[in-house]
């Protein structure tokens, strides 16, 4: 059996669907910037309505971000994905996204913004409790 045949036969296969394109899949958007750090974020959504609100909120945030002047582009969204939870009859699952950081001082200052009061209000409005959110930061090791 080939690897692809083995994958196709998996009953617990998870499908990841890209719902928003970010700087990691858009060469023009990234331009000549080089990320110095990355944050991986996950948002567990217990039902389809919560997932829809989360993805729509990220889409609106992305539109605002891309309308800022170039000199303020110290970070950018990476692609956003949706993973449906096959056992969830309410249509829930996980939204996954990344953040690319281009400026070390800005990253050091803002990397925990996801935990601040403004973001906590957003999560509450979306219906996503803090315990259903994970953020993991990664930094580029200079050679």
Buried (B, 14 or more C-beta within 10 A) or exposed (E): EEEEEEEEEEEEEEEEEEBBBBBBEEEEBBEEBEBBBBBBBBBBBBBBBBBEBBBEBBEEEBEEEEEEEEEEBBBBBBBBBBBBBEEEEEBBBBBBBBBBBBBBEBBEEBBEEBEEEEBBEBBEEBBBEEEBBBBEBEBEEEE
